[in-house]
């Protein structure tokens, strides 16, 4: 339906609100611009998590809840993100720059025993922020039609993950996520010299949870090298995802709607807004020196309601590769020899297809973990990551988004809740 795709045709002549989470123009569809699984260390390695088991004792992997063999310290982590997006289109040589800053991750992880590890965290799942105004002439009498599109809201998630080491080298894990929040889209249509506005609004109120099963296996050779494999499956949509579609007329007095007349309204419940995702990865490395991994994520397509009409997400996939290296973890004379350096890249075939074009993306990433104290006994760190790449295309009057995202965080790790044997 043309209403659905008018944004993609004319996003170009517009104003996009910036001081909020997320700036992607394609956030107009579904629950918005998805930010989940944005852990700084994982992001710095291109998104690899399925086969990533940290060599060190202070890191918890929420991406694959099974891959936490080595966690021995209680870890408190926090992260903020600075996003910078650069839009361009061949339509009227459109270009624009937008920025946003937000708290993107906070978590705590605890080793309950030598085999059982537990993590609890918060992340924004998705955000929707856009304002779009388009106009066109109607007929030959100078009449003009204006269409105003607006989206707003944020979906957040609280996650809890449990890891269990079945036997040495083999782990299983379970993560559950509770999603909550509200996102809405509205299209308002008005004509020159007309007082009444026709509004079409879809509001999605989310209170839902799902699960992720994980498995990880690591085999160490007779030397200090190792091979790792892992997989996860995200499934289930329990709870309520309530979508309300309203077609009404009204006029504004200031910012308030007056004389609201509801023409049509219906409420539907959906359980497929948050997709099923299968992830598999394999990696190879050397103990406390380096690690490299490749991963594939497959996302199952689904159909959602958008402005009172069905909108289809197609199946999508993401290919990631990345890893880390440390020059010498035991070199107490050189601080930078004990910094963990991370790198990665990804290509994503998204589920969106607009005007006959798939909305794909690709990017590169770099990062580092800096020990807080210049000592080989320091387990806390200040962490940095940067991602840069592109999403979308300028073909068929669409918008291409370039991005540079900076992330900074901390990881305070220590042996908590353990009674000293000696004073």
GISULPE-V646499 format. One record per residue. N is the residue number from 1. RES is the residue in one small letter. PHI is phi in whole degrees, -180 to 180 (999 if undefined). OMEGA is omega in whole degrees, -180 to 180 (999 if undefined). D_CENTER is the distance of its C-alpha to the mean C-alpha in Angstrom with 1 decimal. Layout:
# GISULPE-V646499
n-><N:N>
res-><RES:RES>
phi-><PHI:PHI>
omega-><OMEGA:OMEGA>
d_center-><D_CENTER:D_CENTER>
This chain:
# GISULPE-V646499
n-><1:2:3:4:5:6:7:8:9:10:11:12:13:14:15:16:17:18:19:20:21:22:23:24:25:26:27:28:29:30:31:32:33:34:35:36:37:38:39:40:41:42:43:44:45:46:47:48:49:50:51:52:53:54:55:56:57:58:59:60:61:62:63:64:65:66:67:68:69:70:71:72:73:74:75:76:77:78:79:80:81:82:83:84:85:86:87:88:89:90:91:92:93:94:95:96:97:98:99:100:101:102:103:104:105:106:107:108:109:110:111:112:113:114:115:116:117:118:119:120:121:122:123:124:125:126:127:128:129:130:131:132:133:134:135:136:137:138:139:140:141:142:143:144:145:146:147:148:149:150:151:152:153:154:155:156:157:158:159:160:161:162:163:164:165:166:167:168:169:170:171:172:173:174:175:176:177:178:179:180:181:182:183:184:185:186:187:188:189:190:191:192:193:194:195:196:197:198:199:200:201:202:203:204:205:206:207:208:209:210:211:212:213:214:215:216:217:218:219:220:221:222:223:224:225:226:227:228:229:230:231:232:233:234:235:236:237:238:239:240:241:242:243:244:245:246:247:248:249:250:251:252:253:254:255:256:257:258:259:260:261:262:263:264:265:266:267:268:269:270:271:272:273:274:275:276:277:278:279:280:281:282:283:284:285:286:287:288:289:290:291:292:293:294:295:296:297:298:299:300:301:302:303:304:305:306:307:308:309:310:311:312:313:314:315:316:317:318:319:320:321:322:323:324:325:326:327:328:329:330:331:332:333:334:335:336:337:338:339:340:341:342:343:344:345:346:347:348:349:350:351:352:353:354:355:356:357:358:359:360:361:362:363:364:365:366:367:368:369:370:371:372:373:374:375:376:377:378:379:380:381:382:383:384:385:386:387:388:389:390:391:392:393:394:395:396:397:398:399:400:401:402:403:404:405:406:407:408:409:410:411:412:413:414:415:416:417:418:419:420:421:422:423>
res-><x:x:x:x:x:x:x:x:x:x:x:x:x:x:x:x:x:x:x:x:x:x:x:x:x:x:x:x:x:x:x:x:x:x:x:x:x:x:x:x:x:x:x:x:x:x:x:x:x:x:x:x:x:x:x:x:x:x:x:x:x:x:x:x:x:x:x:x:x:x:x:x:x:x:x:x:x:x:x:x:x:x:x:x:x:x:x:x:x:x:x:x:x:x:x:x:x:x:x:x:x:x:x:x:x:x:x:x:x:x:x:x:x:x:x:x:x:x:x:x:x:x:x:x:x:x:x:x:x:x:x:x:x:x:x:x:x:x:x:x:x:x:x:x:x:x:x:x:x:x:x:x:x:x:x:x:x:x:x:x:x:x:x:x:x:x:x:x:x:x:x:x:x:x:x:x:x:x:x:x:x:x:x:x:x:x:x:x:x:x:x:x:x:x:x:x:x:x:x:x:x:x:x:x:x:x:x:x:x:x:x:x:x:x:x:x:x:x:x:x:x:x:x:x:x:x:x:x:x:x:x:x:x:x:x:x:x:x:x:x:x:x:x:x:x:x:x:x:x:x:x:x:x:x:x:x:x:x:x:x:x:x:x:x:x:x:x:x:x:x:x:x:x:x:x:x:x:x:x:x:x:x:x:x:x:x:x:x:x:x:x:x:x:x:x:x:x:x:x:x:x:x:x:x:x:x:x:x:x:x:x:x:x:x:x:x:x:x:x:x:x:x:x:x:x:x:x:x:x:x:x:x:x:x:x:x:x:x:x:x:x:x:x:x:x:x:x:x:x:x:x:x:x:x:x:x:x:x:x:x:x:x:x:x:x:x:x:x:x:x:x:x:x:x:x:x:x:x:x:x:x:x:x:x:x:x:x:x:x:x:x:x:x:x:x:x:x:x:x:x:x:x:x:x:x:x:x:x:x:x:x:x:x:x:x:x:x:x:x:x:x:x:x>
phi-><999:-61:-58:-67:-98:-62:-60:-65:-79:-134:-56:-65:-100:-132:-122:-108:-67:-116:-85:-161:-68:84:-135:-64:-65:-85:-68:-61:-98:66:-86:109:-82:-74:-113:-67:59:-109:-50:-57:-65:-67:-60:-66:-107:79:102:-72:-145:-61:-112:-97:-114:-62:-75:-108:-94:-119:-130:-118:-102:-78:-60:-122:-65:-83:-94:-135:-57:-95:-67:-125:-117:-71:-121:-114:-127:-143:-156:-124:-126:-113:-106:-131:-117:-129:-103:-152:-152:-74:-77:56:52:-67:-154:-160:-126:-136:-137:-157:-134:-163:-73:-110:-171:-150:-156:-136:-131:-135:-80:-75:-161:-66:-111:-114:-125:-135:-135:-135:-151:-131:-148:-70:-88:-157:-146:-134:-148:-156:-135:-135:-123:-128:-135:-154:-81:-117:70:-109:-106:80:-71:-135:-106:-119:-119:-115:-113:-144:-135:-157:121:-140:-106:-113:-140:-110:-124:-130:-131:-129:-115:-138:-89:-68:-140:-54:95:-126:-131:-123:-152:-138:-124:-123:-120:-108:-104:-150:140:-147:-129:-142:-128:-141:-116:-113:-118:-144:-124:-58:68:-104:-85:-75:-116:-101:-114:-119:-128:-119:-121:-109:-104:-112:-141:-150:-144:-146:-133:-132:-94:-137:-141:-146:-136:-133:-117:-100:-79:-67:-93:-102:-96:-153:-123:-130:-134:-156:-154:-138:-139:-96:-150:83:-139:-89:89:-126:-123:-101:-110:-115:-108:-131:-112:-147:-120:-173:-137:-103:-117:70:-103:-100:-80:-127:53:-72:-122:-82:-85:-152:-151:-145:-120:-133:-116:-129:-125:-128:-72:-95:-77:-81:-135:-114:-130:-141:-149:-142:-147:-145:-167:-123:-51:56:-128:-163:-156:-137:-149:-128:-151:-126:-114:-114:-113:-77:-68:-161:-117:-125:-93:-141:51:82:-133:-71:-132:-103:-93:-85:-60:-136:-149:-138:-112:-128:-147:177:175:-150:-152:-134:-57:-164:-65:-104:-88:-78:-87:-120:-60:-72:-72:-105:-77:-91:-104:-122:-153:-176:-155:-152:-132:-129:-96:-76:-85:-85:-132:-127:54:79:-120:-73:-93:-102:-151:-153:-169:-124:-147:-142:-166:-158:-114:-104:-58:-70:-108:-77:-145:-71:-95:-82:-110:-95:-154:-105:-118:-133:-153:-138:-124:-146:176:-139:-145:87:-151:-91:-72:56:63:-95:-114:-100:-111:-94:-145:-134:-115:-110:-131:-134:-153:-133:-137:-94:-128:-161:-89:-91:61:-113:-78:-69:-82:-131:-89>
omega-><-174:-180:-176:-172:-178:178:-178:-179:-170:-179:-175:-171:-151:170:177:179:-169:-170:-178:179:170:-178:-176:178:-179:174:-180:-176:175:-179:176:-178:-174:-179:-172:-176:-178:175:-172:-178:179:179:-179:179:176:180:-179:180:-173:-177:-178:173:-176:176:-173:-168:-171:-172:179:-178:176:-179:171:-175:179:-169:-177:-179:-164:-180:179:-178:171:-174:174:-174:175:-174:172:-176:172:-179:178:-176:-177:-176:172:178:176:-180:180:180:-177:173:-178:178:180:-177:172:178:-179:172:-171:-179:169:-175:172:180:-174:171:-179:175:180:-178:-174:179:-177:178:179:-176:177:172:164:178:-179:179:-179:-180:175:173:-174:177:177:178:174:179:-180:178:-177:-175:177:177:-175:177:177:176:179:179:-180:174:-180:175:-179:170:179:178:170:-175:175:-176:-180:180:178:178:-175:175:178:179:-178:180:173:-179:178:174:173:179:172:-178:-180:179:-176:173:-178:175:176:170:178:-178:178:-179:180:180:177:-178:-176:176:175:-177:175:-173:171:179:179:178:-170:167:-170:175:174:-173:173:174:180:174:179:179:179:179:178:-180:-180:174:-180:178:-175:173:-174:174:-180:179:176:175:177:-174:172:174:177:180:-172:167:-172:179:178:177:-178:173:-174:173:-177:169:-175:165:-170:177:-176:176:179:176:-178:178:-177:179:-178:178:175:-179:178:178:-176:178:-177:179:178:-167:168:-178:174:-177:176:-179:177:-178:180:-179:178:-175:174:178:-179:179:177:-175:173:-172:174:175:177:-179:-178:179:-178:179:-180:174:178:-178:174:-179:178:176:-172:166:177:174:179:177:178:177:-177:174:-180:180:-179:171:177:-175:180:-176:-176:-180:-177:-180:-178:-179:-174:174:-178:173:176:-179:-176:-177:178:178:178:170:-176:170:-174:180:-180:171:-175:-179:178:-179:173:178:-177:179:176:-179:176:-179:176:178:179:173:-177:177:-178:179:178:-177:179:178:-180:180:177:-175:167:-170:179:173:175:176:175:-178:-178:178:178:-175:176:-179:177:178:178:-176:173:-179:168:-178:169:-177:178:179:176:-178:177:174:176:-175:-180:177:179:172:178:-177:178:178:-178:176:999>
d_center-><27.9:28.3:26.8:23.4:23.5:25.3:22.2:21.6:25.3:25.6:22.4:24.4:27.0:24.9:23.4:19.7:19.1:17.5:17.7:14.6:10.9:9.7:12.4:11.7:14.9:13.5:11.7:15.3:14.8:13.6:11.4:10.1:7.3:4.1:2.0:3.0:5.3:5.5:9.2:11.5:13.9:11.7:10.0:13.7:14.8:12.8:10.4:13.6:13.8:16.1:19.2:18.5:21.0:21.6:25.2:25.4:25.9:23.4:19.9:18.0:15.5:13.3:11.7:15.4:17.4:20.5:20.2:21.6:25.3:25.9:24.6:27.8:26.9:25.2:22.1:20.7:17.6:15.9:13.7:13.4:11.7:13.7:12.4:15.2:15.3:18.5:19.4:22.5:24.5:27.9:28.7:31.0:29.5:26.6:24.5:22.5:20.5:18.0:16.5:14.6:14.4:12.8:12.7:9.3:10.8:14.2:15.9:19.3:20.6:24.3:26.5:28.6:30.9:31.3:29.6:27.3:24.2:22.0:18.8:17.5:14.3:12.3:8.8:7.7:6.0:6.6:9.4:12.4:14.9:17.6:21.4:23.4:27.2:29.3:33.0:35.6:39.4:41.0:44.5:47.2:47.8:45.1:43.0:39.3:36.2:33.1:29.7:27.1:23.5:21.3:17.9:16.7:15.0:12.0:10.9:10.6:11.0:13.6:13.9:17.1:17.8:21.3:22.6:26.1:28.1:30.5:32.6:32.3:29.6:28.1:25.5:23.9:21.1:19.6:16.5:16.4:13.7:15.1:13.2:15.1:15.4:16.5:15.6:18.6:19.9:23.5:25.8:29.1:32.1:35.3:38.4:40.6:43.2:41.6:40.8:38.8:35.1:33.7:30.2:27.8:25.0:22.3:20.9:18.4:18.9:16.7:18.2:17.2:16.5:16.0:16.7:15.8:18.9:19.0:21.9:22.7:26.0:27.4:30.9:32.7:35.5:38.9:37.8:34.7:32.3:29.9:28.0:24.9:23.3:20.6:18.9:16.7:16.7:14.5:16.9:18.5:18.0:20.5:21.3:21.2:19.2:21.8:21.9:24.8:26.2:28.9:31.3:33.5:35.7:36.3:37.1:35.9:38.0:36.0:32.5:33.8:34.2:37.8:39.8:36.8:38.0:35.7:36.5:34.1:31.6:30.0:27.7:25.8:23.7:21.0:19.5:17.3:14.5:12.0:12.8:14.7:13.3:15.8:15.2:18.2:19.0:22.1:23.0:26.2:27.3:29.9:30.0:28.9:29.2:26.5:24.0:22.5:20.3:19.2:16.8:16.2:13.5:15.0:13.5:16.4:17.1:17.9:19.7:18.8:21.1:20.7:23.6:25.8:25.4:23.5:20.7:19.8:16.7:18.1:17.3:14.9:14.5:13.0:15.5:14.8:17.5:17.9:19.7:21.6:25.2:27.4:30.9:32.8:31.5:35.2:36.3:37.1:38.9:35.9:32.8:30.7:31.8:29.7:26.5:23.7:22.5:19.3:18.6:16.5:15.8:14.0:14.9:13.0:15.1:13.0:14.5:15.6:19.3:20.9:24.5:24.8:22.1:19.0:16.0:15.1:13.6:14.4:14.2:15.8:15.0:17.5:17.7:20.4:21.4:24.5:26.8:27.9:31.5:33.4:34.4:33.7:33.4:30.5:27.4:25.4:23.5:21.8:18.7:17.5:15.1:14.9:12.9:14.7:15.0:15.4:14.1:16.6:20.4:23.4:25.4:26.6:26.0:22.2:20.1:18.7:16.0:16.3:14.1:14.8:12.4:14.2:13.3:16.1:16.6:19.5:20.4:23.7:25.2:28.6:30.8:30.6:32.8:35.2:38.9:40.9:43.9:45.8:46.2>
